[in-house]
Amino acid sequence: MITTTKRFSLAAALCALAALPAFAQQAPAAAPADAPAAAPAETVTETVQQPASGVRFADRIAAVVNTDVITEYELQNRVRQAAINLRQQNINLPPMPELRRQVLERMITEKATEQRAKELGIRVDEQMVNASIEQIARNNKMTVDELRERLRADDVSFATFRNQVRDEITALRLREREVDSKITIPESEVDAYLAELTGFTTNDTQEYHVRHILLPIPPGASDSEADAVEEQAEAIVERVRAGEDFSTLAAANSKAADALSGGDLGWLDASRLPTLFWKAIENHRTERNYVTIVRSSGAVHVVLLEDSRDGVKAKLAGTPVEQTHVRHILMFVSDLTPEDQVLSRLNEIRHQVMSGKADFATLARLNSVDNSATRGGDIGWVGPGDTVPEFESAMNKLQPGEISEPIRTPYGYHLIQVLERRTAEANAERSRINARNQLREKKLAEAVYNWQRELRDRAYVEIRSNDYE
C-alpha cells in the first residue's frame, strides 16, 4: 500500500466498492425509460424471497460454473441485495427476470474469477480484509460496529459482506497480475497525447526562437537599388557573426513593427512560422544563432534562429515547486489491532527513534504495512498534491529530521519523518506521469472488460431452468 494518492490503487478500488450503500457489489444497469414501473421495495423483497412450490433454495442449483455451483439461495440473496441497492440510489428496477439474469451473469464471472485466482494460488490474509472493511466504514463515515448495524438493517450478514470484500480484493489482485501488469503505454503515445493537450496540430513539437530584421525594397526599385538593400542585409549578417547584438541591430535597422522589441517573433513551431522563414532555417534547425538572408518580392529579411526547444515540455513546465524527501510508518486499525494498540505502538516507535535507541528505517521495515517498508518507509521526493491532505499538512509542519505525532489519514495511522527539502524547477515529467496514468486508465477499462469476458467464455457454464423464464 502506498501513501501517495496517485498510486493507491487498492484503496481506490475499495473506495469505489464502499460507495455502494449496503453491500460490496456493482449494481446492474438502470431500467430503460419505457420499462414497467417498479414495485415498492417491500413487494420486491417478498417477490425475491418466496421460493416456488415450497422448494428450499438451498436444494436447487441455479448455475454450474466449471466444477462449482451457484445455488438458488445465493442467487436470490444477491438479487435482493441488488434490488435494495438500486432502490437506495433512486434507480427504477428493471423487470425481475432481467435483474435476475444481470445478477446471475455477474456471479458467474465472479465464480470464474475466483477459480482462476485459486488456480494461481492468490490468497488474501485476514489483516487485509480487516483493514479494507475499516476503510469502507470510514469512507461511509461509520465505525465498523455501525457498518454491522447497517448491514443487519438491510438483512445482509456480516460474514457474507466480509466474503464479498475478500472476493473483491482477490479479484483485484488477480486483475493486477493478469491485466494491469500487461498494459504498456509507449512513449510515442504519451508524446502525442501531450502534444494534443498543449495545442500542437502536427507531429513536430519543436519550437524555434526566431528574430528578424525587415529591410524593404522600395516599390519600382531598379535592380541596383534592390541589390543595395541586399548588400545592407549581408553587412548586418557579418556584424551578427562578428558578435554584435541582433536585437540592437534590429532596433536600429528593421522597418518591421517589432523592431523595438529586437525583431522577436517569440517561440513558434514550424506550422506557425512564416513559410519563407521556415524554409530559410529548416535545414539548420539544430544550430543555435544561425543567421541567414531571405528575399521576398518586396523586402530582404535577415533571419536569426536563436534557439530551439521541445515545445511540449516548455509549455507544461511551471514555476519552481518545493519538494520534500519523506519517509513514514503506516499501521492499520483493525479488529486484530485496535486503535489504542496502534497509537501506543507508534508512540513507542517515535520515542525509540527520538531517543536514539533505534533507527527509523529499521523500525519501518519491521512495523509498516505500506509497501515502502522494504525501503525503510522512504517514499522519495513528493510535491504539493502528491499525498492525501492530512499527510501533506502534517509533513509541511515538520523541519528536516523531525518526526510527527501519529497522524490519521483515510489509510491508517502514520509516523512521518522529513529528511530534507529542496526547491526544484518544475519540469514536464510530472505531466508525463499524469498523461501516462490517464492513457493507462483508458486502456485499462477496455482490457478489464475483455479479460472478464475471456474468463467467462473459457468457463464451462450450465444455467439451470428457473421460475422466471
N, C-alpha and C positions, 0 to 999 in steps of 0.2 A: 504494500500500500504506500502511496506517495502523497506527500502533503500538497504539492502544487496542484492547483485546480485543473490545469490542462491535462495532467497525467493520471488523475484519479479515476480510471475507467470503471473499476468495480463499484466504487461508491456511486458514480453517476448512474450505473445500471440499476443499482438498488434504490436510488432516489426515484428513478422512473417507476420501479416496482412499488415503492411506498406511496406513490401518488394515487394508487387505487385505494378507494376508501375502506374496503373490507377485507380484501384478500390479495395474495400475490399472483395475479394472473392478468393477462391482457384481455380487454373487453372485445367482444365481437363488434363488427361494424354496425352502425346505426341503421335503422329501418329506412327504406325508401319513403319518399313523400306520400306515395299512394298506398302505403301499407295499411292494413286494417288497424283501427285504434286498439291500443294495448289494454289488457285487463288491468284492474287495480293490483297493487303489489300483493295484497292478501290473496287474491284469486290466483295470481301466478304461483305463489308459494304452494297453495293447495293443489294446483294442477300438476306441478312438478313432483310433489311428494307422494301422490297417491299411486301405488302400484296397480297394475291391471290384473283382474281375475284373482286377486288375493295372493298373487305370487310374490315372494320376498325378492327384492332387487339383488340381494347377495347370491341368490340361486341362479341368476341369469348372467350371460356373457353378452356384452354389447359389441365388443370387437376383439379380435385376436391380432396381436402385433408380434410377428416372429414367434417366439416361444412364450410370450407373456400375454395377459389378457387385461381388458378394461371391463370391469363389471358394470351392470346396470345401476347398481347403487352408487358407484363412484361417479358415473356419468350424470345421474340425476342430481347429485350434490353439486357438481360443477355447473350444471345448467342453472340450478337455483342460485348459486353464487353469482353467476354471470347476470342473471335477471336482477338481483339486488343491486349489483354494481352499476348496471345501466340505469336503473331507477334513480340511484343516488346522483348520477350525472345528468338527470333530466333528459335521458335519451329514450325515445319510444322503443318498446320491444318489437322485434320482428316476430312474425308468426312462430309458434313454438317449434314446429318441425325444422324451420330454418335455423333457429337458435340452437337446437339440439345438434344439427349437422355441423354448425360452426364450432361448437364446443368439442364435439367428438373429433373433428379433424385436428383441432389444436392438441387434444390429448394424445392422439395417435402420433403426431410429430414429437410431442414431449416424450412419449414412451420410446420412440426410435432414438431420440437424442440420449435418453437415459441409458439405453442399451449400448449405444456407441461409447459413452463415457465409461461404462463398466468394462467394456472390451479393452479400452486403452488404459485402464487402471487409474482413472481420475477419481480422487476422493476429496471430500470436504470435511474438515475436522469440526468438532463441536464449538471450539472457540470462535471460528469464523462465522458459524451460524448465529451464535450468541451475539457477536459484535454487529452482525448485519441486522438482526432484529432490534437491537438497541438503536441502530442508525435509522431504521424505518420508523420506530416510535418517535425519535427526536424530530425527524422530518415532518411528522404529523403533529408535532407539539404535544406529545404524550409521554408518559412513563411507560415502561413495559407492562406494569400492572394495569394501567389504563387501556393499553392496547389489548390486553387479555379480555378486559370487560367489554370493549368494543366488539371484539370477535364473538364473544359469548352472546352479545345482544343480537348479532347477525346470525347466530346459530352455526358458527364456524368453530370447530375445536382448535385449540392452540396447537395440538400435535399435528393436525392437518396443515395449519398455517406454517408451522415450523418445517414440515416436509416440503412444502411448496417453496419456501425460501431456500432450503438446501438444494432443491432441484434447479432453481433459477441460478444459483451460484455455480453448480456443477455444469449447467448448460453454458454459462458464460465462460468458464474455464475451457470447456471443450471448444467453444467458438473461437476463443483467443488462440487456441492451438491449431485448429483446422482452417480458420478463415482469416482472422486478423493478422496472424504472422505471415500470411502468404500475399498480402496486399502490398504492392510496391508502387511508389509514386516516382516516376523518372524525373530527373532534374529539368528535362525539357518541358514537362507538363507544368511544373512549378513556374518556370520562366514564362511560359505562355499565359498562365493564369495571372501572374503579377503584371505582365505587360498589358493585358487587357484591363486590369484593375487600375493601372496608372495612366491609361489613355493612349497607349501605343496601338496603332492600327496595322502595323507591318511587323515582319519578323525581326527587323533591325531595331534594337532598342538602344543603340549607341546614340549619344548626344554630342554635339560639336559646338564648342565655344568659338564663334566667328566674329571678327571685326572687319570693317571695310572702309575704304575711302572712295568717294564718288567724285570723279573729275569729268564734268560734262563736255561733250563736243558741241560747239555752237551750231545751231541749225544752218544748213547750207555751207558749212565749213569746207574749205578745199582740203585735198589730200594732205598737203603740207601742214595745214593747221591741225588736222586730226593727228598727224604724226607727232606734232609738237606736244599735244596732250599726252600721247602715249609715252614720249620721252620723259615728260614730267613724272608720270607714274613709275617708270623704270628708275628714275632718280630716287623716288621715295622708297622703292623696294631696296635699293642699295643702302640707303640710310637705315632702314629697319634691320637689314642683315649686319650692318656695322654696329648695331646695338642701340640705336635711338628708340625712344618710346613710341609705339604705334599710336597710342591714344593722343599723345601730344601732336603728332603729325596729322592725325585725323582732325583734331580741333583747329589746326592751322590751315589745312588744305581742302578738306572734304566739303562738298556742297550739299551733302545729304542732311536731312533733318536731324539725324542722330550725331552730327559732327561733334557737338559739345559734350556728348557722352562717350567720346572716344570711338565713335563708329561701331558701338557694341550692339550686335544683333542678339546677344544672350545665348543660352543653351537651346539648341534646336536639333531635332533628329532630321534625317535625310529627307523625309517627306515634307518637312516644313521649311527647309532651306530653299531660297530661290534656286531654281534649276540651274541657272548659269553658274552660281557659286558652288553648288554641289558638284557639278561636272569638273570644276576647276580644282577641287580638293579631293575628289573621290579616290584617286589612286595614291593619295598621300595622307589618308585619314588617320594613320597611326603616328604621324610626325607632329611633334609639338612645335609651335611657332613657325609653321610652314607658311611662306608668303609668296604670292604669285599675282600675275596681272591677267585680267579677263576683259575682253572688249565686247560691248553691245552696240546696237545700232546708233545710240545717241550718247554713249559715255564710255569712259575707261574706268575700270574698277581695280583697286588694289585690295586683294582679299587675304586676310590673315587667319589661318587656323591656329588658334592659341592653344587649345587642348581638346581632349575628348574624354568621355566617361560613360559608365554604364548608367543609362537614364533611369532604369527601374530602381536601382539601388539609391541613386541620388534622390529620387522623389519619395522613396519610402523612409529615408533617413530623417530623423528629427533632431530635437535638441538633446544635449547630454543628459544622462539619467544617473541617479545614484543607485548603485548595486551593493548588495550585502552578501557576504560569504557566511553561510549559516549552517548549523547542524542542530539536530533535535533528537529527542527520545519520545516516542509515541506509545501510549498504553491505552487499551480499551477498557471500558467499564462493561461488565457482563455479569450473568448470574454466578459465574465461577470466580470473578474478580470484582467484587462490589466497589462502589465509588470510594468509600473510605480507605479501602486497602490500596487502591491505585494512587490516591493522593498521598497516603503515608509512605508508599514505596518511592514515589517521585521526590518527595521532600527529603527522604533519606539519601537518595542518589545525589540530589543537589548539595546537601550538607557534605557528603563524602568528597565531591569534586571541589567545592569551595574551600574545604579544609586541607586539600592537597593529599588526601588519603587514597584517592582513586582518580583515574583518568576518564574524562567524559566519553571518549571514543570507545574505550573498553566496556564501560557500562552500557553504552548504546548497543553494542554488539550482543550483550547478554540480556538486555531487557526490552529493547524497542521492537514493536511489532510491525514497523514500517520496513519496506524493502531496502531503505537506505541504511538499515542496521549493519549490513555487511561492509559498509564504508564508514563505520563509526558514527552513523547518523548524519553524515555530510550530504547535504542536498545541493551543494555548489553555490554559484552566484545567482541570486534572484533579484528581480527588479520589481517596481510597482505593478501590482495586479497579478503577480505570479503565484501568490499564495492566497488562502482564504483571508477575509478581512481581520478576523480575530488574531490569526497568526501574524499577519503583517503589522498590525497595530502594536502587539507586544514586542515584536522584533525591532521595530523602529525606535522603541524607548530604551533599548539596550545599547551600551557602549561596547566596543570590541573587548572581548574577554569576559563580559558579564553573562550571567545565567538567569533566566526568568524564573519566577514562581511557576507552579503548574498552571498552564493555560488551557482552557477548554475551547475546542472548536467542534464543528459537526463530526469530526473524525475521531475524537477522543481527547485525552489529556496529553499535553506536550511539555517537556522542558526544552527551552530554546537557548542556544548559545551562539552569540555573534562572534565570529572570528576576525573579520576585518571588513572595511568598507572602501569603496572607490567610486569615483565619478568617471563614467565611461561614455565615450562618444557613441551616440545612437547609430546603429547601422541597420542594414536591411535583413540581417539574419533572423531577427525575431519575426519579421513579417514573412520571411520564407517558411519559418516553422509553422506560423499560423496558416499560411496558404496550404502547406503540405497537409496539415490536420484537416482543413476544410475539404480538400480534394479526397483525402482518405475517407472522411465521413460519407461523402457522396458515393464512393466506390463500395464502402462497407455495407450500406443499406441494400444494394443490389446483390452483393456477394452473399450476405447472410440469408436473404430470401432464396437464392439459388441453392445454397447449401442445405437449408431446411427442406426444400423440395426434393433434393437428391436423397437425403436421409429417408424421407417419406417414401419416395419411389423405390428405393432399394429394399425396403422392408416388405415382408410378406404380411399383408393386411387382409383380414376377412371381417367384414361388417355384418353382424347378425341382424335378422329382421327385427323390427320393433313396432310398437303400437302406433307410432306417429306416421308410418309410411302407408 
